[in-house]
Amino acid sequence: MRDFSSPRITVIGNPELDPQFTNSLELNYTQNFSKGNLNTGLFYRVINNEINQTLLLDPEDPNKLILTFANGEDNSAFGAEISGSYKPFKWWSLNPSFELYTRNIRGIVGSQYVEVENTAYNLRLNQTFNVTKALSLQLFGMYRSRAQHLQIEAQEMYFINAGARYNFLNDKATISLNFNDIFDT
């Protein structure tokens, strides 16, 4: 079955896929403080029959691409995660997080074997400001570093979202207004 996602890319499923299986080992630690907490973690994963997206030239039209899925080689990933929550004042709360990971990706692109080692990181910060008991404002920012995949290099990405929420009818109803990527990055 074909799913025409855009005029230039057609998505095609692959009924021949084998299931992907991940063995994961994680070590986590949480420290609580009077105004928040800090969570840290390390992980190591071995991924068998990893399912990857694959882009191919459409044999019916060389100006178009086919996006499908294929099992790759066994891969591994390891990394560290740090997150927390902090409430410096009754009306302001912060939730930062940071992830760093390294991942080996192996697979077939076209008819060629490709192996890529990818190290990337993500930063996030979510802030909530309680203006009144009923009105809260929220600011969320995210940064994702460049990442190398089998067929493409994803460029860095960052954005800031803003929102407001108002509770009424004794907290039985809520109205929200959200703006995504307010600086059009």
Residue frames as a rotation matrix with the C-alpha (Angstrom) as fourth column:
MET 1
0.581 0.814 0.000 0.00
0.814 -0.581 0.000 0.00
0.000 0.000 -1.000 0.00
ARG 2
-0.502 -0.728 0.467 1.29
0.731 -0.646 -0.220 3.44
0.461 0.231 0.857 -0.92
ASP 3
0.463 0.537 -0.705 0.73
0.789 -0.612 0.053 6.58
-0.403 -0.581 -0.707 1.10
PHE 4
0.061 -0.414 0.908 1.32
0.756 -0.575 -0.313 9.71
0.652 0.706 0.278 -0.94
SER 5
0.115 -0.097 -0.989 2.78
0.929 -0.341 0.141 12.00
-0.351 -0.935 0.051 1.74
SER 6
0.106 -0.122 -0.987 3.80
-0.158 -0.982 0.104 14.85
-0.982 0.145 -0.123 -0.55
PRO 7
0.867 0.265 -0.421 4.12
-0.426 -0.041 -0.904 15.47
-0.257 0.963 0.077 -4.28
ARG 8
0.280 -0.860 -0.427 7.81
-0.804 0.034 -0.594 14.39
0.525 0.510 -0.682 -4.17
ILE 9
-0.800 -0.546 0.248 7.85
-0.589 0.634 -0.502 11.66
0.117 -0.548 -0.829 -1.48
THR 10
0.308 0.848 -0.431 5.78
-0.627 0.522 0.578 8.48
0.715 0.092 0.693 -1.43
VAL 11
-0.367 -0.365 0.856 5.73
-0.904 0.356 -0.235 6.36
-0.219 -0.860 -0.461 1.74
ILE 12
0.256 0.376 -0.891 5.64
-0.563 0.807 0.178 2.59
0.786 0.456 0.418 1.23
GLY 13
0.562 0.009 0.827 5.38
-0.770 0.371 0.519 0.05
-0.302 -0.929 0.215 4.03
ASN 14
-0.321 -0.704 -0.634 7.52
-0.781 0.575 -0.243 -3.09
0.536 0.417 -0.734 4.19
PRO 15
0.700 0.686 0.199 5.69
-0.683 0.562 0.467 -6.32
0.208 -0.463 0.862 5.15
GLU 16
0.557 -0.573 -0.601 9.06
0.237 0.803 -0.547 -8.17
0.796 0.162 0.583 5.15
LEU 17
-0.006 -0.589 0.808 10.34
-0.698 -0.576 -0.425 -6.34
0.716 -0.567 -0.407 8.26
ASP 18
-0.125 -0.104 -0.987 11.59
0.607 0.779 -0.159 -8.41
0.785 -0.619 -0.034 11.17
PRO 19
0.883 0.461 -0.088 10.77
0.339 -0.496 0.799 -7.14
0.325 -0.735 -0.595 14.68
GLN 20
-0.034 -0.855 0.518 13.29
-0.241 -0.496 -0.834 -4.83
0.970 -0.153 -0.189 16.31
PHE 21
0.751 0.211 -0.626 14.44
0.503 0.431 0.749 -5.93
0.428 -0.877 0.218 19.77
THR 22
0.180 -0.666 0.724 16.31
-0.365 -0.728 -0.580 -3.72
0.914 -0.160 -0.374 22.25
ASN 23
0.357 -0.225 -0.907 18.32
0.849 0.482 0.214 -4.88
0.389 -0.847 0.363 25.27
SER 24
0.302 -0.153 0.941 18.72
-0.119 -0.985 -0.122 -1.93
0.946 -0.075 -0.316 27.62
LEU 25
0.031 -0.353 -0.935 20.76
0.962 0.266 -0.068 -1.40
0.272 -0.897 0.348 30.76
GLU 26
0.253 0.127 0.959 20.10
0.044 -0.992 0.119 1.77
0.967 0.012 -0.256 32.76
LEU 27
-0.298 -0.333 -0.895 21.49
0.938 0.070 -0.339 3.21
0.175 -0.940 0.292 35.96
ASN 28
0.098 0.456 0.885 19.55
0.224 -0.876 0.427 6.14
0.970 0.157 -0.188 37.46
TYR 29
-0.542 -0.243 -0.804 19.87
0.837 -0.072 -0.542 8.27
0.074 -0.967 0.243 40.58
THR 30
0.252 0.671 0.698 17.45
0.378 -0.732 0.567 10.86
0.891 0.121 -0.438 42.01
GLN 31
-0.716 -0.437 -0.545 18.35
0.687 -0.296 -0.664 13.46
0.129 -0.849 0.512 44.63
ASN 32
0.377 0.898 0.225 15.52
0.739 -0.438 0.512 15.41
0.559 -0.027 -0.829 46.27
PHE 33
-0.834 -0.550 0.043 16.01
0.444 -0.716 -0.539 18.94
0.328 -0.430 0.841 47.58
SER 34
-0.531 0.656 -0.536 13.70
0.465 -0.303 -0.832 21.29
-0.709 -0.691 -0.144 49.46
LYS 35
0.005 0.534 -0.845 12.82
-0.476 -0.742 -0.471 23.21
-0.879 0.405 0.251 46.26
GLY 36
0.481 0.201 -0.853 13.15
-0.875 0.173 -0.452 20.47
0.056 0.964 0.259 43.64
ASN 37
0.601 -0.320 0.732 15.05
-0.016 0.911 0.411 17.42
-0.799 -0.259 0.543 42.52
LEU 38
0.007 -0.675 -0.738 17.84
-0.977 -0.162 0.138 16.25
-0.213 0.720 -0.660 40.23
ASN 39
0.762 0.240 0.601 17.67
-0.110 0.963 -0.245 13.04
-0.638 0.121 0.761 38.18
THR 40
-0.071 -0.818 -0.571 20.74
-0.958 -0.104 0.268 11.56
-0.278 0.566 -0.776 36.51
GLY 41
0.686 0.331 0.648 21.06
-0.187 0.941 -0.283 8.46
-0.703 0.073 0.708 34.41
LEU 42
-0.481 -0.773 -0.414 23.39
-0.764 0.138 0.630 6.42
-0.430 0.619 -0.657 32.25
PHE 43
0.598 0.701 0.390 22.20
-0.396 0.681 -0.616 3.95
-0.697 0.214 0.685 29.63
TYR 44
-0.696 -0.679 -0.235 23.54
-0.584 0.344 0.736 1.34
-0.419 0.649 -0.635 27.22
ARG 45
0.417 0.891 0.178 21.37
-0.493 0.386 -0.779 -0.27
-0.763 0.238 0.601 24.54
VAL 46
-0.849 -0.505 0.152 21.95
-0.159 0.521 0.839 -3.06
-0.503 0.688 -0.523 22.03
ILE 47
0.132 0.921 -0.367 19.42
-0.686 -0.183 -0.704 -2.95
-0.715 0.345 0.608 19.19
ASN 48
-0.684 -0.297 0.666 18.89
0.165 0.827 0.538 -6.10
-0.710 0.478 -0.517 17.12
ASN 49
-0.395 0.490 0.777 17.37
0.919 0.216 0.330 -5.84
-0.006 0.844 -0.536 13.62
GLU 50
-0.494 0.179 -0.851 17.09
0.265 -0.901 -0.344 -2.07
-0.828 -0.396 0.397 13.99
ILE 51
0.244 0.673 0.699 14.33
0.951 -0.025 -0.308 -0.64
-0.189 0.739 -0.646 11.81
ASN 52
-0.560 -0.500 -0.660 15.50
0.297 -0.865 0.404 2.40
-0.773 0.030 0.634 9.85
GLN 53
0.673 0.670 -0.314 13.85
-0.020 -0.407 -0.913 4.72
-0.739 0.621 -0.261 7.36
THR 54
-0.409 -0.772 0.486 15.27
0.546 0.219 0.808 4.41
-0.731 0.596 0.332 3.86
LEU 55
0.390 0.458 -0.799 15.01
-0.395 -0.701 -0.594 6.88
-0.832 0.547 -0.092 1.00
LEU 56
-0.348 -0.424 0.836 15.17
0.571 0.611 0.548 5.46
-0.744 0.668 0.029 -2.53
LEU 57
-0.781 0.132 -0.611 14.79
-0.529 -0.660 0.533 6.99
-0.333 0.739 0.585 -5.97
ASP 58
0.208 0.926 0.316 11.35
-0.324 0.370 -0.871 6.20
-0.923 0.078 0.377 -7.38
PRO 59
-0.637 -0.517 0.572 11.95
0.313 0.504 0.805 3.88
-0.704 0.692 -0.159 -10.38
GLU 60
0.129 0.776 0.617 8.79
0.968 0.035 -0.247 5.27
-0.213 0.630 -0.747 -12.02
ASP 61
0.824 0.107 0.557 9.91
0.266 -0.940 -0.213 8.93
0.501 0.324 -0.803 -11.69
PRO 62
-0.002 -0.940 -0.343 13.56
0.881 0.161 -0.446 9.86
0.474 -0.303 0.827 -10.93
ASN 63
-0.458 -0.099 0.883 12.40
-0.111 -0.980 -0.167 13.29
0.882 -0.175 0.438 -9.65
LYS 64
0.510 0.705 0.492 10.59
-0.660 -0.045 0.750 11.62
0.551 -0.708 0.442 -6.75
LEU 65
-0.685 -0.715 0.140 11.68
-0.607 0.454 -0.652 9.65
0.403 -0.532 -0.745 -3.69
ILE 66
0.387 0.716 -0.581 10.26
-0.074 0.653 0.754 6.60
0.919 -0.249 0.306 -1.94
LEU 67
-0.378 -0.398 0.836 10.41
-0.877 -0.135 -0.461 6.50
0.296 -0.907 -0.298 1.85
THR 68
0.538 0.499 -0.679 10.26
-0.237 0.863 0.447 2.97
0.809 -0.080 0.583 3.21
PHE 69
0.463 -0.326 0.824 11.60
-0.869 0.016 0.495 0.97
-0.175 -0.945 -0.276 6.14
ALA 70
0.471 -0.399 -0.787 14.24
-0.219 0.811 -0.543 -1.75
0.854 0.428 0.295 6.33
ASN 71
0.964 -0.252 -0.081 15.99
0.173 0.365 0.915 -3.80
-0.201 -0.896 0.396 8.98
GLY 72
0.499 -0.867 0.019 19.56
-0.692 -0.411 -0.593 -2.72
0.521 0.283 -0.805 9.51
GLU 73
-0.203 -0.679 -0.706 22.41
0.143 0.693 -0.707 -4.40
0.969 -0.244 -0.044 11.27
ASP 74
0.523 0.244 -0.817 22.60
0.824 0.102 0.558 -4.76
0.219 -0.964 -0.148 15.05
ASN 75
0.033 -0.442 0.896 23.46
0.098 -0.891 -0.443 -1.38
0.995 0.102 0.014 16.56
SER 76
-0.039 -0.068 -0.997 24.34
0.987 0.154 -0.049 0.03
0.157 -0.986 0.061 19.95
ALA 77
0.211 0.126 0.969 23.81
0.061 -0.991 0.116 3.30
0.976 0.035 -0.217 21.79
PHE 78
-0.018 -0.152 -0.988 24.98
0.989 0.141 -0.040 4.74
0.146 -0.978 0.148 25.08
GLY 79
-0.216 -0.032 0.976 24.57
0.204 -0.979 0.013 8.05
0.955 0.201 0.218 26.79
ALA 80
-0.765 -0.043 -0.643 23.72
0.641 -0.142 -0.754 10.15
-0.059 -0.989 0.136 29.80
GLU 81
0.015 0.831 0.555 20.62
0.455 -0.500 0.737 12.06
0.891 0.242 -0.385 30.85
ILE 82
-0.834 -0.165 -0.526 20.23
0.546 -0.385 -0.744 14.81
-0.079 -0.908 0.412 33.44
SER 83
-0.198 0.804 0.560 16.91
0.255 -0.510 0.822 16.40
0.946 0.306 -0.104 34.35
GLY 84
-0.799 -0.082 -0.595 15.43
0.601 -0.069 -0.797 18.19
0.024 -0.994 0.105 37.25
SER 85
0.299 0.841 0.451 12.82
0.589 -0.535 0.606 20.46
0.751 0.085 -0.655 38.69
TYR 86
-0.701 -0.530 -0.477 13.39
0.711 -0.466 -0.527 23.59
0.057 -0.708 0.704 40.68
LYS 87
0.399 0.869 0.294 10.90
0.720 -0.495 0.486 26.02
0.567 0.017 -0.823 42.21
PRO 88
-0.648 -0.759 0.061 12.83
0.564 -0.533 -0.631 29.16
0.511 -0.374 0.774 43.22
PHE 89
-0.858 0.477 0.190 9.57
-0.504 -0.712 -0.488 30.94
-0.097 -0.515 0.852 44.13
LYS 90
-0.425 0.782 0.456 6.00
0.096 0.540 -0.836 29.80
-0.900 -0.312 -0.304 44.75
TRP 91
0.529 0.722 -0.445 4.96
-0.268 -0.356 -0.895 31.34
-0.805 0.593 0.006 41.41
TRP 92
0.410 -0.487 -0.771 7.87
-0.906 -0.118 -0.407 30.10
0.108 0.865 -0.489 39.22
SER 93
0.507 -0.291 0.811 8.99
-0.151 0.897 0.416 26.56
-0.849 -0.333 0.411 38.39
LEU 94
0.115 -0.597 -0.794 11.78
-0.991 -0.125 -0.050 25.34
-0.069 0.793 -0.606 36.10
ASN 95
0.664 0.028 0.747 12.26
-0.060 0.998 0.015 21.92
-0.745 -0.055 0.665 34.50
PRO 96
0.214 -0.665 -0.716 15.60
-0.964 -0.264 -0.043 21.64
-0.161 0.699 -0.697 32.65
SER 97
0.718 -0.104 0.689 16.95
0.040 0.993 0.109 18.53
-0.695 -0.051 0.717 30.93
PHE 98
0.138 -0.760 -0.635 20.07
-0.972 -0.227 0.061 17.50
-0.191 0.609 -0.770 29.00
GLU 99
0.788 0.068 0.612 20.74
0.001 0.994 -0.112 14.30
-0.616 0.089 0.783 27.02
LEU 100
0.029 -0.820 -0.571 24.01
-0.973 -0.154 0.172 13.20
-0.229 0.551 -0.803 25.45
TYR 101
0.591 0.204 0.780 24.20
-0.143 0.979 -0.147 10.01
-0.794 -0.025 0.608 23.43
THR 102
-0.434 -0.702 -0.564 26.44
-0.833 0.075 0.548 8.13
-0.342 0.708 -0.618 21.04
ARG 103
0.478 0.680 0.556 24.96
-0.281 0.718 -0.637 5.68
-0.832 0.148 0.534 18.60
ASN 104
-0.771 -0.636 -0.019 26.46
-0.281 0.314 0.907 3.40
-0.571 0.705 -0.421 15.98
ILE 105
0.418 0.901 -0.116 24.23
-0.475 0.107 -0.874 3.04
-0.775 0.420 0.472 12.94
ARG 106
-0.767 -0.635 0.090 24.88
-0.298 0.478 0.826 0.33
-0.568 0.607 -0.556 10.34
GLY 107
0.252 0.886 0.390 22.85
0.079 0.383 -0.921 -0.55
-0.965 0.263 0.027 7.29
ILE 108
-0.471 -0.293 0.832 22.51
0.805 0.242 0.541 -0.78
-0.360 0.925 0.122 3.55
VAL 109
0.124 0.451 -0.884 21.93
-0.168 -0.868 -0.467 2.41
-0.978 0.206 -0.032 1.56
GLY 110
0.349 0.043 -0.936 21.09
-0.937 0.019 -0.349 1.55
0.003 0.999 0.046 -2.02
SER 111
0.865 -0.127 -0.486 23.45
0.031 0.979 -0.201 -1.38
0.502 0.158 0.850 -2.48
GLN 112
-0.107 -0.982 0.157 26.28
-0.054 -0.152 -0.987 -0.08
0.993 -0.114 -0.037 -0.30
TYR 113
0.351 0.111 -0.930 27.04
0.861 0.352 0.367 -0.94
0.368 -0.929 0.027 3.34
VAL 114
0.020 -0.271 0.962 27.24
-0.102 -0.958 -0.268 2.23
0.995 -0.093 -0.047 5.46
GLU 115
0.186 -0.014 -0.982 28.39
0.936 0.306 0.173 2.67
0.298 -0.952 0.070 9.06
VAL 116
0.030 -0.069 0.997 28.00
-0.014 -0.998 -0.069 5.94
0.999 -0.012 -0.031 10.97
GLU 117
-0.340 -0.087 -0.936 28.96
0.927 0.133 -0.349 6.88
0.155 -0.987 0.035 14.52
ASN 118
0.027 0.517 0.856 26.70
0.246 -0.833 0.496 9.65
0.969 0.197 -0.150 15.75
THR 119
-0.529 -0.110 -0.841 27.20
0.847 -0.129 -0.516 11.74
-0.052 -0.986 0.161 18.89
ALA 120
-0.337 0.525 0.781 24.48
0.195 -0.773 0.604 14.29
0.921 0.356 0.158 19.58
TYR 121
-0.815 0.108 -0.570 22.77
0.568 -0.053 -0.822 16.11
-0.119 -0.993 -0.018 22.42
ASN 122
-0.010 0.881 0.474 19.48
0.513 -0.402 0.758 17.79
0.858 0.251 -0.448 23.34
LEU 123
-0.954 -0.154 -0.256 18.76
0.299 -0.501 -0.812 20.63
-0.004 -0.852 0.524 25.78
ARG 124
-0.092 0.964 0.248 15.28
0.520 -0.166 0.838 21.54
0.849 0.206 -0.486 27.04
LEU 125
-0.966 -0.077 -0.246 13.96
0.253 -0.457 -0.853 24.10
-0.047 -0.886 0.461 29.50
ASN 126
-0.120 0.981 0.151 10.32
0.550 -0.061 0.833 24.38
0.826 0.183 -0.532 30.53
GLN 127
-0.979 -0.164 -0.120 9.24
0.193 -0.568 -0.800 27.25
0.063 -0.807 0.588 32.79
THR 128
-0.032 0.999 0.029 5.83
0.753 0.005 0.658 27.87
0.657 0.043 -0.753 34.34
PHE 129
-0.963 -0.179 0.201 4.79
0.039 -0.833 -0.552 31.20
0.266 -0.524 0.809 35.85
ASN 130
-0.196 0.923 -0.330 1.66
0.957 0.254 0.143 31.20
0.216 -0.288 -0.933 38.04
VAL 131
-0.695 -0.020 0.718 0.33
0.112 -0.990 0.080 34.75
0.710 0.136 0.691 37.63
THR 132
-0.203 0.676 0.708 -2.81
-0.969 -0.244 -0.044 34.05
0.143 -0.695 0.705 39.67
LYS 133
-0.388 0.136 0.912 -4.45
-0.395 0.869 -0.298 30.89
-0.833 -0.476 -0.283 41.00
ALA 134
0.539 0.745 0.393 -6.37
0.100 0.407 -0.908 30.62
-0.836 0.529 0.145 37.71
LEU 135
0.962 -0.174 -0.209 -3.82
-0.256 -0.323 -0.911 31.99
0.091 0.930 -0.355 35.18
SER 136
0.354 -0.904 0.239 -0.45
0.145 0.305 0.941 30.45
-0.924 -0.299 0.239 34.33
LEU 137
0.727 -0.279 -0.627 2.07
-0.683 -0.375 -0.626 31.26
-0.061 0.884 -0.463 31.60
GLN 138
0.616 -0.527 0.586 4.50
0.259 0.838 0.481 28.77
-0.744 -0.144 0.652 30.12
LEU 139
0.547 -0.574 -0.610 7.76
-0.834 -0.441 -0.332 29.14
-0.079 0.690 -0.720 28.19
PHE 140
0.674 -0.301 0.674 9.47
0.161 0.951 0.263 26.14
-0.721 -0.069 0.690 26.59
GLY 141
0.462 -0.594 -0.658 12.78
-0.878 -0.413 -0.243 26.09
-0.128 0.690 -0.713 24.74
MET 142
0.726 -0.238 0.645 14.59
0.164 0.971 0.174 23.25
-0.668 -0.020 0.744 23.00
TYR 143
0.256 -0.709 -0.658 17.91
-0.953 -0.300 -0.047 22.81
-0.164 0.639 -0.752 21.20
ARG 144
0.794 -0.097 0.600 18.92
0.130 0.992 -0.010 19.66
-0.594 0.086 0.800 19.29
SER 145
-0.083 -0.926 -0.368 22.47
-0.474 -0.288 0.832 19.37
-0.877 0.244 -0.415 17.94
ARG 146
0.027 -0.034 -0.999 23.38
-0.979 0.203 -0.034 18.11
0.204 0.979 -0.028 14.49
ALA 147
0.141 0.036 0.989 22.92
-0.434 0.900 0.029 14.39
-0.890 -0.434 0.143 14.06
GLN 148
-0.546 -0.393 -0.739 24.30
-0.837 0.242 0.490 12.04
-0.014 0.887 -0.462 11.44
HIS 149
0.395 0.687 0.611 21.97
-0.493 0.719 -0.490 9.33
-0.776 -0.108 0.622 10.15
LEU 150
0.007 -0.421 0.907 22.57
0.510 0.781 0.359 6.68
-0.860 0.460 0.220 7.50
GLN 151
0.053 0.100 0.994 21.42
0.998 -0.033 -0.050 8.82
0.028 0.994 -0.102 4.60
ILE 152
0.471 0.180 0.863 21.29
0.313 -0.949 0.027 12.40
0.825 0.258 -0.504 5.88
GLU 153
-0.705 -0.547 -0.451 22.85
0.660 -0.272 -0.700 14.80
0.260 -0.792 0.553 8.33
ALA 154
0.453 0.891 -0.032 20.10
0.804 -0.393 0.446 16.47
0.384 -0.228 -0.895 10.35
GLN 155
-0.303 -0.535 0.789 20.95
0.183 -0.845 -0.502 20.10
0.935 -0.008 0.354 11.00
GLU 156
-0.906 -0.004 -0.422 20.79
0.419 -0.131 -0.898 21.65
-0.051 -0.991 0.121 14.44
MET 157
-0.163 0.928 0.335 17.32
0.406 -0.246 0.880 22.71
0.899 0.280 -0.336 15.51
TYR 158
-0.841 -0.031 -0.540 16.04
0.528 -0.272 -0.805 25.08
-0.122 -0.962 0.245 18.16
PHE 159
-0.277 0.795 0.539 12.78
0.235 -0.488 0.841 26.81
0.932 0.360 -0.052 19.01
ILE 160
-0.990 0.119 -0.078 10.86
0.043 -0.278 -0.960 28.56
-0.136 -0.953 0.271 21.78
ASN 161
-0.309 0.951 0.022 7.16
0.509 0.146 0.848 28.01
0.803 0.273 -0.529 22.46
ALA 162
-0.975 0.089 0.204 4.94
-0.216 -0.604 -0.767 30.17
0.055 -0.792 0.608 24.67
GLY 163
-0.380 0.894 -0.237 1.51
0.401 0.390 0.829 29.57
0.834 0.220 -0.507 26.12
ALA 164
-0.772 0.272 0.575 -1.11
-0.615 -0.550 -0.566 30.66
0.162 -0.790 0.591 28.60
ARG 165
-0.531 0.637 -0.560 -3.76
0.468 0.771 0.433 28.68
0.707 -0.032 -0.707 30.49
TYR 166
-0.687 0.416 0.596 -6.77
-0.670 -0.681 -0.296 30.00
0.282 -0.602 0.747 32.35
ASN 167
-0.775 0.458 -0.435 -8.90
0.540 0.838 -0.079 27.80
0.328 -0.296 -0.897 34.63
PHE 168
-0.712 0.610 0.347 -12.49
-0.668 -0.741 -0.068 28.81
0.215 -0.280 0.936 35.38
LEU 169
0.325 0.919 -0.224 -15.82
-0.623 0.387 0.680 27.41
0.712 -0.081 0.698 36.63
ASN 170
0.596 -0.159 0.787 -14.09
-0.740 0.270 0.615 26.25
-0.310 -0.950 0.044 39.84
ASP 171
-0.423 -0.905 0.037 -11.33
-0.750 0.373 0.547 24.48
-0.509 0.204 -0.836 37.87
LYS 172
0.098 0.525 0.846 -13.86
0.173 0.828 -0.534 22.48
-0.980 0.199 -0.009 35.83
ALA 173
0.871 0.149 0.468 -12.98
0.483 -0.084 -0.872 24.26
-0.091 0.985 -0.145 32.57
THR 174
-0.003 -0.933 -0.360 -9.74
0.343 -0.339 0.876 25.46
-0.939 -0.121 0.321 30.99
ILE 175
0.986 0.123 0.115 -8.92
0.150 -0.322 -0.935 27.64
-0.078 0.939 -0.336 28.03
SER 176
0.179 -0.984 0.000 -5.40
0.455 0.083 0.886 27.55
-0.872 -0.159 0.463 26.58
LEU 177
0.979 -0.044 -0.200 -3.54
-0.193 -0.527 -0.827 29.61
-0.069 0.848 -0.525 24.00
ASN 178
0.361 -0.887 0.288 -0.23
0.377 0.421 0.825 28.35
-0.853 -0.189 0.486 22.58
PHE 179
0.827 -0.257 -0.500 2.29
-0.554 -0.523 -0.648 29.83
-0.095 0.813 -0.575 20.16
ASN 180
0.682 -0.599 0.420 4.86
0.488 0.800 0.350 27.45
-0.546 -0.034 0.837 18.66
ASP 181
-0.141 -0.880 0.453 8.29
0.982 -0.065 0.179 28.59
-0.129 0.470 0.873 17.45
ILE 182
0.664 0.574 -0.479 7.57
0.579 -0.800 -0.155 32.22
-0.472 -0.174 -0.864 18.32
PHE 183
0.161 -0.672 -0.722 10.84
-0.355 -0.722 0.593 33.46
-0.921 0.161 -0.355 16.74
ASP 184
0.917 0.331 -0.224 10.30
-0.324 0.287 -0.902 31.41
-0.234 0.899 0.370 13.53
THR 185
-0.010 -0.999 0.049 13.61
-0.838 0.035 0.544 29.59
-0.545 -0.035 -0.838 13.80
